[in-house]
Amino acid sequence: MTFKEDIIGHGTWYDKLAAEIIKREKKLGRNLDLLRVESGVAASGIPHIGSFSEVTRNYAVSIALKEQGYNSEFIVFSDNKDGLRSVPRGLPKTLEKYIGFPVTEIPDPFKCHSSYGDHMVNLLLEALDNSGIKYKLIKGTEAYAKGLLNEEIRVLLENAKHVGQIVKEETGQEKYLEALPYFPVCESCGRIYTTKAYKFLPEENKVLYVCEGMEIKRKWLEGCGHKGEADYTKGQGKLAWKAGEFAARWRALGIRFEAYGKDIADSVRVNDRISREVLGYEPPMHVQYEMFLDKGGKKISKSVGNVFTPQVWFRYGSPQSMVLLTLKRFVGTRNVSVVDIPRYMDELDELEDVYFGRKRIKDQKEKAKLTGLYKYCWFMNPPTHPKVHVPYNLLVELAKVAPEGSEERFVASKLQDYGYVKGELPDHLKRRIKYALNWARDFKETTETFVELSPQERKAIEQLVQKLRTVDNAEAIQSAIFESARNNEIKPKKFFRTLYTLLLGTPSGPRLGPYLIDMGKENAIKVLERKLKTAKNQP
């Protein structure tokens, strides 16, 4: 076997996973005409980076299946029949009176959609559309109303005792030993989850229920006490997601792969067993991923209030840079915040350089992985030509010193002066300038690039800082950089790379003398002095 043959598909983790899915499906003897991949998305709170990443990761697997010659369809299942359990921090407290109601029955507090649930779902769909993700949307309310899950609901209700026993064995929860795994919407008060379905009437396709109440966040929400009946074929309730809804969706839709977050591992384990033992459907292949954390180490959550949304990212960075964040690694926790956006913007440029051969990678597997990752960031529709790359931090620093009212013109003229472009700026660069202007308006500093400095480099930078205080033209600064390098026995090329990394976060950039004049000598001195304090010493 040659070295090249070891590379599966485009050389990424997603290609390897797709190959495993195909191998598994063949072993199971299932039909390979259509391999469906699913992402279940919540509609009860503001979608965040984690919500977006679940979709992009599953979508990448669907694309990888297509790239290996199989027909694949990507399903986004919106759980918009879910009930509101708490009011996410930052939203009006007036929503508290709707706790327990299905999210599509709650008015939109922003008054731009037909319901609270539709507003939340559309925020996510907007981000998916902006990123170029192709999907088939299935809304929970419509799925239940149209009878998509009717057969699965019937089987689960007929085998409710078995379902309850599985839940108990896997989680210790005994709730479903007494209650059916189905929540009717109370026809009296309109709440869901406050109801307890206690009897199945198979001939009538109905369940009998009583609106008892529900425990939310260790507090009891009293039910209205109404006793009634619900016809599951008419969408008058929904399955308990922990006790069979996942499994029902998998079987009804023929799902072959669905990744899931670490926080719902118990529920997935329960549903895998229900799928096999009750519904007779081998569950899809899974991969468990861990959560994105904020810089304080807390899970990013709609209820906690530390929501980092795709819409925030789009103010400062491109959709594809956010896709890179989500696809770069599949497993393991990662700390993420707005300050990471400049780094991912520049990293996407580096991947593009590898893809178009501007940057040479000797190891063929590594090259395949990086070019493959770039293609997945563009969902197999990458640009046909390389773009002009300008370090993000350079744009931010220029934006900071731009004259008020003519910021875009000023930055564009400087890029022309530095030789990045001749004539009119391309559209992608105009968008990048807008991102940087937004950053400069909203934040004091760009992302920190931490480097290790040798004693000689520290001394050279200190000497350069002193020299900057005494010179006032670009050529003198350029000469001072060379002089500081030579005085400390550092190759000038290496010293320039160090300075670019400290100032711009990338190893190259415009001619430093003119740039430091444009940036403002005092600003440059402050940055270099701050970097000297934060940089580590080389071991």
Secondary structure, 3 states (H helix, E strand, C coil): CCCHHHCCCCCCHHHHHHHHHHHHHHHHCCCCCCEEEEEEEECCCCCCHHHHHHHHHHHHHHHHHHHCCCCEEEEEEEECCCECCCCCCCCCHHHHHHCCCEHHHCCCCCCCCCCHHHHHHHHHHHHHHHHCCCCEEEEHHHHHHCCCCHHHHHHHHHCHHHHHHHHHHHHCCCHHHHCCCEEECCCCCCCCCCEEEEEEECCCCEEEEEECEEEECCEEEECCCCEEEEEHHHCCEEECHHHCHHHHHHHHHCEEECCEEHHHHHHHHHHHHHHHHCCCCCCCECCEECCEECCCCCECCCCCCCCCCHHHHHHHCCHHHHHHHHHHCCCCCEECCHHHHHHHHHHHHHHHHHHCCCCCCCCHHHHHHHHHHHHHHCCCCCCCCCCCCCCHHHHHHHHHHCCCCCHHHHHHHHHHHCCCCCCCCCHHHHHHHHHHHHHHHHCCCCCCCCCEECHHHHHHHHHHHHHHCCCCCHHHHHHHHHHHHHHCCCCHHHHHHHHHHHHHCCCCCCCHHHHHHHHCHHHHHHHHHHHHHHCEECC
